[in-house]
Amino acid sequence: MPKHPIAVELEAINREGETQVVRDSGLTVQGYSVYLRAVKASGLAMATWVADYDTIGPAYELAERLSVALAIPLSVLVPGSSLIQVRREPTATSGPTTTAN
């Protein structure tokens, strides 16, 4: 079934016992997960796990690259960070890109 990507999400996670998303629950952040949200042809929404990271830097870089490459929004769900609730629409460029030598 074809899927239409609608968003990239970066979430803080806690790995004690069962892995849980950390929002403002008071859990300790122990890593970061990147997910691709999509809608199936049937209309059902789903999330596909892409990668886990121990630190936010590489996780954010991957999430941002996916967002730009797929021209879909990036949602960052990380408590206690200046990145909280960062939600942006990617900017699409048209036409050739030129550089000066």
C-alpha positions in Angstrom: 0.0 0.0 0.0 1.5 3.4 -0.9 2.2 5.8 2.0 2.3 9.6 1.9 4.9 11.1 4.3 3.4 14.0 6.3 6.0 14.8 9.0 9.3 14.0 10.6 9.3 13.8 14.4 12.3 13.9 16.8 11.4 12.6 20.3 13.2 12.3 23.5 13.1 8.8 24.9 13.6 6.9 28.2 14.9 3.4 28.0 14.2 2.2 31.6 12.1 -0.9 31.1 9.9 -0.3 28.1 11.1 2.6 25.9 8.8 5.6 26.4 8.6 9.0 24.9 9.6 11.8 27.3 7.6 14.9 27.1 7.0 16.6 30.4 6.4 13.4 32.4 9.5 13.9 34.6 11.3 10.9 33.1 15.0 11.2 32.5 16.0 11.6 28.8 18.2 8.8 27.8 18.2 9.2 24.0 16.4 10.5 21.0 14.4 8.7 18.3 13.5 9.9 14.8 10.2 8.8 13.2 8.6 9.4 9.9 4.9 9.9 10.1 2.8 8.9 7.1 -0.7 8.3 5.9 -1.6 5.1 4.1 -3.9 5.1 1.1 -6.6 3.8 3.4 -6.4 7.0 5.4 -4.8 5.4 8.5 -1.8 7.2 10.0 1.3 5.4 11.0 4.8 6.1 12.3 7.9 4.4 11.1 11.0 4.3 13.3 14.1 5.6 11.5 16.9 5.7 14.1 17.9 6.1 17.7 20.7 8.3 19.0 22.3 8.8 22.4 22.7 12.6 21.8 20.5 15.2 20.2 23.0 16.6 17.7 23.0 13.7 15.2 19.3 13.0 15.8 18.4 16.6 15.0 20.7 16.6 11.9 19.0 13.4 10.5 15.5 14.7 11.2 16.2 18.1 9.6 17.7 16.4 6.5 14.7 14.2 6.1 12.3 17.1 6.5 14.1 19.1 3.9 14.6 16.2 1.5 10.9 15.1 1.7 9.6 18.7 1.9 7.5 17.9 5.0 7.3 19.6 8.5 9.7 18.8 11.3 8.3 18.5 14.9 10.8 18.4 17.7 9.3 17.0 21.0 12.1 17.4 23.5 11.5 18.7 27.1 13.8 21.3 28.7 15.4 22.3 25.4 15.4 25.4 23.3 14.2 23.1 20.6 10.9 22.4 22.3 7.9 22.7 20.0 10.0 23.7 17.0 7.7 23.2 14.1 8.5 24.5 10.7 7.4 24.1 7.2 10.3 23.2 5.0 11.0 25.7 2.2 11.0 24.3 -1.3 13.3 25.9 -3.8 12.6 25.9 -7.5 15.0 26.3 -10.4 18.7 25.7 -10.6 21.0 26.7 -7.8 24.1 28.5 -8.9 27.3 29.2 -7.0 30.1 31.7 -7.5 33.6 30.5 -8.2 
